[in-house]
Amino acid sequence: MRISSSWGQQTAVSSIISQESELQQTQTEVSTGIKTLQPSDGPAATVNINNLTQSISQTQQYQTNNDAATQRLSMENSSLQSASGLLNQINALCVQGMNGTNNADDKASIAAQIQSLNQQLVSVANTQNVNGEYLFSGTKSTTPPFSQDPSNPGAYDYSGNSAQRTIQVGTNTSVADGDPGNSVFGAPTGPAPATVPTAGSVNNIFEAINQFVTTLTTNPVKGSAQTVLGATNAFTINGVTIPAMAAPASQLASIPPIANAVTQGTSVATAINLLTGSTGVTAISDPITGAITLSNKTGADIAIAGDTTNTGLTVATTTSTSLLQASLGDITKGANQILSINAVVGGRLNTLTMQSTINSGAVINMQTALSSVQNVDEAAAISSLNLQSVALQASQQAYSQVNKLSLFNYIN
């Protein structure tokens, strides 16, 4: 077999070029610290790198979600603790207010303190986070949740919704990052014609507190609606005779029964209010039903006696004690609800803490795996670089010497 000189030179040059390419690849790996720079450098490794990179990115997003949920729930937890602290103060004042030795000034002072704390409680319910989102508006986070209804005395409005936002913080873990205000503080009555429930059945904590204050300072007594009209009837309030006159039947013959009730309620309320200076009691007649509500501005008892036919009132000595106890029960019920929600929030925060640890560990493990697939072993790469450099130099020197050989050097 004959081997030409040109073939030998080409083979030597190709070998040198190959060695230079390998040396350049090793130099790049050493300088970048990465051994898989492109898919052709290792298809299987490239697939692993892509999968690991995607998993790391996804887990880091879970952790970002976890941090956001932790921030919101930590603020909710703090707000609920503040609410519980305010309610403890309110409860102590309520018990103090129910002491029978209190005079009108004492009650007014206690009521003012309770109302001030109630306003602070509403402010807590309208707490915003650092992003300006209201914590207790459900998913309507740009809307203040609670406000006192201007058209319905004693009632409050809720402008949020009942929805909860859940955030995924792990592959199989999602957590609600807040609670709607109507489930925390209770659903309020809202605007008229809705009416605040009677003491003992109030769901909203602000309305329960407000009702306690009203009872403490006015001792309201509400009668039923009027139903029929009859003859003149007189009765007494706190020992003072009230000449409550029924409207003449001739004037009401063409008026429906409900209108009769309204007319009679107005008549009775007017008669009571003419003698407020003597009884200390004022009356308001409901314009829709005719039902009469009595109030004593000092919160003192209201004693009703005599013929109360067609007044809707009941003969009795009415005191605020039972109403105050019922309102205090509503307040306690609302406070327990807040404590219950706070416990749930604490459980979510524990879940987030544990998931954060899981996420951090997973990222470290995946980054270690990615490093083993993607990153170069610097010691081995530098050693290989030295060997390849020496080999290339030897090949270049050998080629240089062989390239000088020629038959013409031996022809005389």
Contacts in CASP RR format, 6 or more apart in sequence:
PFRMAT RR
TARGET T0000
AUTHOR 0000-0000-0000
METHOD contacts of the structure
MODEL  1
MRISSSWGQQTAVSSIISQESELQQTQTEVSTGIKTLQPSDGPAATVNIN
NLTQSISQTQQYQTNNDAATQRLSMENSSLQSASGLLNQINALCVQGMNG
TNNADDKASIAAQIQSLNQQLVSVANTQNVNGEYLFSGTKSTTPPFSQDP
SNPGAYDYSGNSAQRTIQVGTNTSVADGDPGNSVFGAPTGPAPATVPTAG
SVNNIFEAINQFVTTLTTNPVKGSAQTVLGATNAFTINGVTIPAMAAPAS
QLASIPPIANAVTQGTSVATAINLLTGSTGVTAISDPITGAITLSNKTGA
DIAIAGDTTNTGLTVATTTSTSLLQASLGDITKGANQILSINAVVGGRLN
TLTMQSTINSGAVINMQTALSSVQNVDEAAAISSLNLQSVALQASQQAYS
QVNKLSLFNYIN
9 399 0 8 1.000
9 403 0 8 1.000
12 395 0 8 1.000
12 398 0 8 1.000
12 399 0 8 1.000
12 402 0 8 1.000
12 403 0 8 1.000
13 399 0 8 1.000
15 395 0 8 1.000
16 392 0 8 1.000
16 395 0 8 1.000
16 396 0 8 1.000
16 399 0 8 1.000
19 388 0 8 1.000
19 391 0 8 1.000
19 392 0 8 1.000
19 395 0 8 1.000
20 392 0 8 1.000
22 388 0 8 1.000
23 385 0 8 1.000
23 388 0 8 1.000
23 389 0 8 1.000
23 392 0 8 1.000
26 381 0 8 1.000
26 384 0 8 1.000
26 385 0 8 1.000
26 388 0 8 1.000
27 385 0 8 1.000
28 37 0 8 1.000
29 35 0 8 1.000
29 37 0 8 1.000
29 376 0 8 1.000
29 381 0 8 1.000
30 376 0 8 1.000
30 378 0 8 1.000
30 381 0 8 1.000
30 382 0 8 1.000
30 385 0 8 1.000
32 376 0 8 1.000
33 375 0 8 1.000
33 376 0 8 1.000
33 378 0 8 1.000
33 381 0 8 1.000
34 374 0 8 1.000
34 375 0 8 1.000
34 376 0 8 1.000
35 41 0 8 1.000
35 374 0 8 1.000
35 375 0 8 1.000
35 376 0 8 1.000
35 381 0 8 1.000
36 42 0 8 1.000
36 45 0 8 1.000
36 46 0 8 1.000
36 49 0 8 1.000
36 373 0 8 1.000
36 374 0 8 1.000
38 46 0 8 1.000
39 46 0 8 1.000
45 373 0 8 1.000
45 374 0 8 1.000
48 369 0 8 1.000
48 373 0 8 1.000
49 370 0 8 1.000
49 373 0 8 1.000
49 374 0 8 1.000
52 366 0 8 1.000
52 369 0 8 1.000
52 370 0 8 1.000
52 373 0 8 1.000
53 370 0 8 1.000
55 366 0 8 1.000
56 363 0 8 1.000
56 366 0 8 1.000
56 367 0 8 1.000
56 370 0 8 1.000
59 170 0 8 1.000
59 359 0 8 1.000
59 362 0 8 1.000
59 363 0 8 1.000
59 366 0 8 1.000
60 359 0 8 1.000
60 363 0 8 1.000
62 168 0 8 1.000
62 169 0 8 1.000
62 170 0 8 1.000
62 171 0 8 1.000
62 355 0 8 1.000
62 359 0 8 1.000
63 169 0 8 1.000
63 356 0 8 1.000
63 359 0 8 1.000
63 360 0 8 1.000
63 363 0 8 1.000
65 167 0 8 1.000
65 168 0 8 1.000
65 169 0 8 1.000
65 170 0 8 1.000
66 167 0 8 1.000
66 169 0 8 1.000
66 170 0 8 1.000
66 352 0 8 1.000
66 355 0 8 1.000
66 356 0 8 1.000
66 359 0 8 1.000
67 356 0 8 1.000
68 167 0 8 1.000
68 177 0 8 1.000
69 167 0 8 1.000
69 169 0 8 1.000
69 175 0 8 1.000
69 177 0 8 1.000
69 348 0 8 1.000
69 352 0 8 1.000
70 349 0 8 1.000
70 352 0 8 1.000
70 353 0 8 1.000
70 356 0 8 1.000
71 129 0 8 1.000
71 130 0 8 1.000
72 129 0 8 1.000
72 133 0 8 1.000
72 135 0 8 1.000
72 177 0 8 1.000
72 178 0 8 1.000
73 175 0 8 1.000
73 177 0 8 1.000
73 178 0 8 1.000
73 345 0 8 1.000
73 346 0 8 1.000
73 348 0 8 1.000
73 349 0 8 1.000
73 352 0 8 1.000
74 349 0 8 1.000
75 127 0 8 1.000
75 129 0 8 1.000
75 135 0 8 1.000
76 135 0 8 1.000
76 136 0 8 1.000
76 178 0 8 1.000
76 179 0 8 1.000
76 345 0 8 1.000
77 342 0 8 1.000
77 345 0 8 1.000
77 346 0 8 1.000
77 349 0 8 1.000
79 124 0 8 1.000
79 125 0 8 1.000
79 127 0 8 1.000
79 135 0 8 1.000
79 136 0 8 1.000
80 184 0 8 1.000
80 338 0 8 1.000
80 341 0 8 1.000
80 342 0 8 1.000
80 345 0 8 1.000
81 342 0 8 1.000
82 124 0 8 1.000
83 121 0 8 1.000
83 124 0 8 1.000
83 125 0 8 1.000
83 185 0 8 1.000
83 338 0 8 1.000
84 335 0 8 1.000
84 338 0 8 1.000
84 339 0 8 1.000
84 342 0 8 1.000
86 117 0 8 1.000
86 120 0 8 1.000
86 121 0 8 1.000
86 124 0 8 1.000
87 121 0 8 1.000
87 205 0 8 1.000
87 331 0 8 1.000
87 334 0 8 1.000
87 335 0 8 1.000
87 338 0 8 1.000
88 335 0 8 1.000
89 117 0 8 1.000
90 114 0 8 1.000
90 117 0 8 1.000
90 118 0 8 1.000
90 121 0 8 1.000
90 209 0 8 1.000
90 331 0 8 1.000
91 328 0 8 1.000
91 331 0 8 1.000
91 332 0 8 1.000
91 335 0 8 1.000
93 110 0 8 1.000
93 113 0 8 1.000
93 114 0 8 1.000
93 117 0 8 1.000
94 114 0 8 1.000
94 212 0 8 1.000
94 324 0 8 1.000
94 327 0 8 1.000
94 328 0 8 1.000
94 331 0 8 1.000
95 328 0 8 1.000
96 102 0 8 1.000
96 110 0 8 1.000
97 106 0 8 1.000
97 107 0 8 1.000
97 110 0 8 1.000
97 216 0 8 1.000
97 324 0 8 1.000
98 321 0 8 1.000
98 324 0 8 1.000
98 325 0 8 1.000
98 328 0 8 1.000
102 110 0 8 1.000
104 297 0 8 1.000
104 298 0 8 1.000
104 299 0 8 1.000
104 300 0 8 1.000
107 216 0 8 1.000
107 217 0 8 1.000
107 298 0 8 1.000
107 299 0 8 1.000
108 217 0 8 1.000
110 216 0 8 1.000
111 213 0 8 1.000
111 216 0 8 1.000
111 217 0 8 1.000
114 209 0 8 1.000
114 212 0 8 1.000
114 213 0 8 1.000
114 216 0 8 1.000
115 209 0 8 1.000
115 210 0 8 1.000
115 213 0 8 1.000
117 209 0 8 1.000
118 206 0 8 1.000
118 209 0 8 1.000
118 210 0 8 1.000
118 213 0 8 1.000
121 205 0 8 1.000
121 206 0 8 1.000
121 209 0 8 1.000
122 146 0 8 1.000
122 147 0 8 1.000
122 148 0 8 1.000
122 156 0 8 1.000
122 206 0 8 1.000
125 136 0 8 1.000
125 145 0 8 1.000
125 146 0 8 1.000
125 181 0 8 1.000
125 184 0 8 1.000
125 185 0 8 1.000
125 206 0 8 1.000
126 134 0 8 1.000
126 136 0 8 1.000
126 144 0 8 1.000
126 145 0 8 1.000
126 146 0 8 1.000
127 134 0 8 1.000
127 135 0 8 1.000
127 136 0 8 1.000
128 134 0 8 1.000
128 135 0 8 1.000
129 135 0 8 1.000
132 141 0 8 1.000
132 142 0 8 1.000
133 141 0 8 1.000
133 142 0 8 1.000
134 140 0 8 1.000
134 141 0 8 1.000
134 142 0 8 1.000
134 143 0 8 1.000
134 144 0 8 1.000
134 145 0 8 1.000
135 178 0 8 1.000
136 145 0 8 1.000
136 146 0 8 1.000
136 179 0 8 1.000
136 180 0 8 1.000
136 181 0 8 1.000
136 184 0 8 1.000
136 185 0 8 1.000
137 143 0 8 1.000
137 144 0 8 1.000
137 145 0 8 1.000
137 159 0 8 1.000
137 160 0 8 1.000
137 161 0 8 1.000
137 180 0 8 1.000
137 181 0 8 1.000
138 145 0 8 1.000
138 160 0 8 1.000
138 161 0 8 1.000
138 162 0 8 1.000
138 163 0 8 1.000
138 164 0 8 1.000
138 165 0 8 1.000
138 178 0 8 1.000
138 179 0 8 1.000
138 180 0 8 1.000
138 181 0 8 1.000
139 161 0 8 1.000
139 163 0 8 1.000
139 164 0 8 1.000
139 165 0 8 1.000
140 159 0 8 1.000
140 160 0 8 1.000
140 161 0 8 1.000
143 159 0 8 1.000
143 160 0 8 1.000
144 159 0 8 1.000
145 158 0 8 1.000
145 159 0 8 1.000
145 160 0 8 1.000
145 181 0 8 1.000
146 156 0 8 1.000
146 157 0 8 1.000
146 158 0 8 1.000
146 159 0 8 1.000
146 181 0 8 1.000
146 185 0 8 1.000
146 188 0 8 1.000
146 206 0 8 1.000
147 156 0 8 1.000
147 157 0 8 1.000
147 159 0 8 1.000
148 154 0 8 1.000
148 155 0 8 1.000
148 156 0 8 1.000
148 157 0 8 1.000
148 206 0 8 1.000
149 155 0 8 1.000
149 156 0 8 1.000
149 157 0 8 1.000
149 188 0 8 1.000
149 189 0 8 1.000
149 190 0 8 1.000
149 191 0 8 1.000
149 192 0 8 1.000
151 191 0 8 1.000
151 192 0 8 1.000
152 189 0 8 1.000
152 190 0 8 1.000
152 191 0 8 1.000
152 192 0 8 1.000
152 194 0 8 1.000
152 195 0 8 1.000
152 196 0 8 1.000
154 189 0 8 1.000
154 196 0 8 1.000
154 207 0 8 1.000
154 210 0 8 1.000
154 211 0 8 1.000
154 214 0 8 1.000
155 188 0 8 1.000
155 189 0 8 1.000
155 190 0 8 1.000
155 191 0 8 1.000
155 192 0 8 1.000
155 194 0 8 1.000
155 195 0 8 1.000
155 196 0 8 1.000
155 207 0 8 1.000
156 188 0 8 1.000
156 189 0 8 1.000
156 190 0 8 1.000
156 204 0 8 1.000
156 206 0 8 1.000
156 207 0 8 1.000
157 188 0 8 1.000
157 190 0 8 1.000
157 191 0 8 1.000
158 181 0 8 1.000
158 182 0 8 1.000
158 187 0 8 1.000
158 188 0 8 1.000
158 190 0 8 1.000
160 180 0 8 1.000
160 181 0 8 1.000
160 182 0 8 1.000
161 180 0 8 1.000
162 180 0 8 1.000
162 182 0 8 1.000
162 183 0 8 1.000
163 180 0 8 1.000
164 176 0 8 1.000
164 178 0 8 1.000
164 179 0 8 1.000
164 180 0 8 1.000
165 176 0 8 1.000
165 177 0 8 1.000
165 178 0 8 1.000
166 174 0 8 1.000
166 175 0 8 1.000
166 176 0 8 1.000
166 177 0 8 1.000
167 174 0 8 1.000
167 175 0 8 1.000
167 176 0 8 1.000
167 177 0 8 1.000
168 174 0 8 1.000
169 175 0 8 1.000
169 352 0 8 1.000
169 355 0 8 1.000
169 359 0 8 1.000
170 355 0 8 1.000
170 358 0 8 1.000
170 359 0 8 1.000
173 351 0 8 1.000
173 355 0 8 1.000
175 348 0 8 1.000
175 351 0 8 1.000
175 352 0 8 1.000
175 355 0 8 1.000
176 348 0 8 1.000
178 345 0 8 1.000
179 341 0 8 1.000
179 344 0 8 1.000
179 345 0 8 1.000
182 188 0 8 1.000
183 341 0 8 1.000
184 337 0 8 1.000
184 338 0 8 1.000
184 341 0 8 1.000
185 204 0 8 1.000
185 205 0 8 1.000
185 206 0 8 1.000
185 334 0 8 1.000
185 337 0 8 1.000
185 338 0 8 1.000
186 203 0 8 1.000
186 204 0 8 1.000
186 205 0 8 1.000
186 334 0 8 1.000
186 337 0 8 1.000
187 203 0 8 1.000
187 204 0 8 1.000
188 203 0 8 1.000
188 204 0 8 1.000
188 206 0 8 1.000
188 207 0 8 1.000
189 195 0 8 1.000
189 196 0 8 1.000
189 197 0 8 1.000
189 204 0 8 1.000
189 207 0 8 1.000
193 288 0 8 1.000
196 202 0 8 1.000
196 207 0 8 1.000
196 211 0 8 1.000
197 203 0 8 1.000
198 326 0 8 1.000
199 211 0 8 1.000
199 212 0 8 1.000
199 215 0 8 1.000
199 323 0 8 1.000
199 324 0 8 1.000
199 326 0 8 1.000
199 327 0 8 1.000
199 330 0 8 1.000
200 326 0 8 1.000
200 327 0 8 1.000
200 329 0 8 1.000
200 330 0 8 1.000
201 330 0 8 1.000
202 208 0 8 1.000
202 211 0 8 1.000
202 327 0 8 1.000
202 330 0 8 1.000
203 330 0 8 1.000
205 330 0 8 1.000
205 331 0 8 1.000
205 334 0 8 1.000
205 335 0 8 1.000
205 337 0 8 1.000
205 338 0 8 1.000
208 327 0 8 1.000
208 329 0 8 1.000
208 330 0 8 1.000
208 331 0 8 1.000
208 333 0 8 1.000
208 334 0 8 1.000
209 327 0 8 1.000
209 331 0 8 1.000
211 327 0 8 1.000
211 330 0 8 1.000
212 324 0 8 1.000
212 327 0 8 1.000
212 328 0 8 1.000
212 330 0 8 1.000
212 331 0 8 1.000
214 220 0 8 1.000
215 299 0 8 1.000
215 320 0 8 1.000
215 323 0 8 1.000
215 324 0 8 1.000
215 327 0 8 1.000
216 299 0 8 1.000
216 320 0 8 1.000
216 324 0 8 1.000
217 297 0 8 1.000
217 298 0 8 1.000
217 299 0 8 1.000
218 295 0 8 1.000
218 296 0 8 1.000
218 297 0 8 1.000
218 299 0 8 1.000
219 295 0 8 1.000
219 296 0 8 1.000
219 299 0 8 1.000
219 300 0 8 1.000
219 301 0 8 1.000
219 302 0 8 1.000
219 318 0 8 1.000
219 319 0 8 1.000
219 320 0 8 1.000
219 323 0 8 1.000
220 293 0 8 1.000
220 294 0 8 1.000
220 295 0 8 1.000
220 323 0 8 1.000
221 293 0 8 1.000
221 294 0 8 1.000
221 295 0 8 1.000
221 302 0 8 1.000
221 304 0 8 1.000
221 313 0 8 1.000
221 318 0 8 1.000
222 291 0 8 1.000
222 292 0 8 1.000
222 293 0 8 1.000
222 294 0 8 1.000
223 291 0 8 1.000
223 292 0 8 1.000
223 293 0 8 1.000
223 311 0 8 1.000
223 312 0 8 1.000
223 313 0 8 1.000
223 314 0 8 1.000
224 291 0 8 1.000
224 312 0 8 1.000
225 261 0 8 1.000
225 286 0 8 1.000
225 289 0 8 1.000
225 290 0 8 1.000
225 291 0 8 1.000
225 312 0 8 1.000
226 260 0 8 1.000
226 261 0 8 1.000
226 262 0 8 1.000
226 264 0 8 1.000
226 265 0 8 1.000
226 268 0 8 1.000
226 290 0 8 1.000
226 291 0 8 1.000
226 310 0 8 1.000
226 311 0 8 1.000
226 312 0 8 1.000
227 257 0 8 1.000
227 261 0 8 1.000
228 257 0 8 1.000
228 260 0 8 1.000
228 310 0 8 1.000
229 246 0 8 1.000
229 247 0 8 1.000
229 249 0 8 1.000
229 252 0 8 1.000
229 260 0 8 1.000
229 264 0 8 1.000
229 310 0 8 1.000
230 246 0 8 1.000
230 249 0 8 1.000
230 309 0 8 1.000
230 310 0 8 1.000
231 246 0 8 1.000
232 243 0 8 1.000
232 244 0 8 1.000
232 245 0 8 1.000
232 246 0 8 1.000
233 244 0 8 1.000
233 246 0 8 1.000
233 307 0 8 1.000
233 308 0 8 1.000
233 309 0 8 1.000
233 310 0 8 1.000
233 311 0 8 1.000
234 241 0 8 1.000
234 242 0 8 1.000
234 243 0 8 1.000
234 244 0 8 1.000
234 306 0 8 1.000
234 307 0 8 1.000
235 241 0 8 1.000
235 242 0 8 1.000
235 244 0 8 1.000
235 304 0 8 1.000
235 305 0 8 1.000
235 306 0 8 1.000
235 307 0 8 1.000
235 308 0 8 1.000
235 311 0 8 1.000
235 313 0 8 1.000
235 315 0 8 1.000
236 242 0 8 1.000
236 303 0 8 1.000
236 304 0 8 1.000
236 305 0 8 1.000
236 306 0 8 1.000
237 272 0 8 1.000
237 275 0 8 1.000
237 279 0 8 1.000
237 281 0 8 1.000
237 294 0 8 1.000
237 302 0 8 1.000
237 303 0 8 1.000
237 304 0 8 1.000
238 278 0 8 1.000
238 279 0 8 1.000
238 280 0 8 1.000
238 281 0 8 1.000
238 302 0 8 1.000
238 303 0 8 1.000
239 279 0 8 1.000
239 303 0 8 1.000
239 305 0 8 1.000
240 275 0 8 1.000
240 278 0 8 1.000
240 279 0 8 1.000
242 268 0 8 1.000
242 271 0 8 1.000
242 272 0 8 1.000
242 275 0 8 1.000
242 279 0 8 1.000
243 271 0 8 1.000
244 267 0 8 1.000
244 268 0 8 1.000
244 271 0 8 1.000
244 272 0 8 1.000
244 310 0 8 1.000
244 311 0 8 1.000
245 267 0 8 1.000
245 271 0 8 1.000
246 264 0 8 1.000
246 267 0 8 1.000
246 310 0 8 1.000
247 263 0 8 1.000
247 264 0 8 1.000
247 267 0 8 1.000
252 259 0 8 1.000
252 260 0 8 1.000
252 263 0 8 1.000
255 263 0 8 1.000
258 289 0 8 1.000
261 289 0 8 1.000
261 290 0 8 1.000
262 285 0 8 1.000
262 286 0 8 1.000
262 287 0 8 1.000
262 288 0 8 1.000
262 289 0 8 1.000
262 290 0 8 1.000
264 290 0 8 1.000
264 310 0 8 1.000
265 285 0 8 1.000
265 290 0 8 1.000
265 291 0 8 1.000
265 292 0 8 1.000
265 311 0 8 1.000
266 285 0 8 1.000
266 290 0 8 1.000
268 283 0 8 1.000
268 285 0 8 1.000
268 292 0 8 1.000
268 310 0 8 1.000
268 311 0 8 1.000
268 312 0 8 1.000
268 313 0 8 1.000
269 283 0 8 1.000
269 284 0 8 1.000
269 285 0 8 1.000
269 292 0 8 1.000
272 279 0 8 1.000
272 281 0 8 1.000
272 282 0 8 1.000
272 283 0 8 1.000
272 292 0 8 1.000
272 294 0 8 1.000
273 282 0 8 1.000
273 283 0 8 1.000
276 282 0 8 1.000
280 296 0 8 1.000
280 297 0 8 1.000
280 298 0 8 1.000
280 300 0 8 1.000
281 294 0 8 1.000
281 295 0 8 1.000
281 296 0 8 1.000
281 302 0 8 1.000
282 294 0 8 1.000
282 295 0 8 1.000
282 297 0 8 1.000
283 292 0 8 1.000
283 293 0 8 1.000
283 294 0 8 1.000
283 295 0 8 1.000
284 292 0 8 1.000
284 293 0 8 1.000
284 295 0 8 1.000
285 291 0 8 1.000
285 292 0 8 1.000
286 292 0 8 1.000
286 293 0 8 1.000
291 312 0 8 1.000
292 311 0 8 1.000
292 312 0 8 1.000
292 313 0 8 1.000
294 302 0 8 1.000
294 313 0 8 1.000
296 302 0 8 1.000
299 320 0 8 1.000
301 317 0 8 1.000
301 318 0 8 1.000
301 319 0 8 1.000
301 320 0 8 1.000
302 317 0 8 1.000
302 318 0 8 1.000
303 316 0 8 1.000
303 317 0 8 1.000
303 318 0 8 1.000
304 313 0 8 1.000
304 314 0 8 1.000
304 315 0 8 1.000
304 316 0 8 1.000
304 317 0 8 1.000
304 318 0 8 1.000
305 315 0 8 1.000
306 315 0 8 1.000
308 314 0 8 1.000
308 315 0 8 1.000
END
